[in-house]
Amino acid sequence: MKLITQLTVVMLSISATDALACTKDTDCKGDRICVESACAAPATSASPQLSEPKTSTESTQTSGGTRSFHMNILGLLQFGLTPTVEFGGQTTFLLRARPMNTGLLSYIVAGADGADLVFGMGLSAQARKYLGPNNQLGPYFGGGLELMYTETDDGDKVYETTFVVPQFEGGVRWDHGTYFSAVGVFLGAAIPMSTVNYDIDDADTYITGGFHWDIGWYF
């Protein structure tokens, strides 16, 4: 019994020495390290940090592409606002409407022919290519076709004209976090295809062009 007690004391002494007496990590057994002159198990690694939440732009710019809505604010001074839905990444497809009654220049052009603009609407489909590394951001160029319909009144009759408008554009887009903006130019030609209440030979082809300043959001 005395022998067992002595052995126990010796083993406890060795364990205490190993746990308390160290000056460096190699003084400790196994993978324990020296902490304040005592051997201790290494601290468990901190739990992985949660990833920061994505910005509104990053959350919509997935590998499958981006969706956005925008319109040309300068259309108020030209041929009308252009509410547009855009789909895709660096190559996109756009569907656009042009309520011509929202644009000052629409009334000026109609007035030059001695008539008042009653109603005008354009619908277009267009493709666009972005040259930057991010979806729907950076320099771009594109083109498409617009089908445009107008009604004008000279006091005696209402004249109806349907145009087809091939159009090209280019510009650059910036992201501002909660929204984006773009500036650029567009150029096209409104070619008459059919008329009502007057001869199509009397219908004029109009050059359409100007600047655009788009404001929009991703969704």
ABEGO torsion letter per residue (X at the ends): XAAAAAAAAAAAAAAAAAAABBABAAABBEABBBBGGBBBBBBBBBBBBBBBBBBAAAAABBAAEBBBBBBBAAAAABAEBBBBBBBEBABBBBBBBBBAAABAAAAAAAAAAGBBBABBBBBBBBBBBBABABBGBEBBBBBBBBBBBBBBBAGABBBBBBBBBBBBBBEBBBBAGABBBBBEBBBBBBBBABBBGBBAAABBBBBBBEBBBBBBBBX
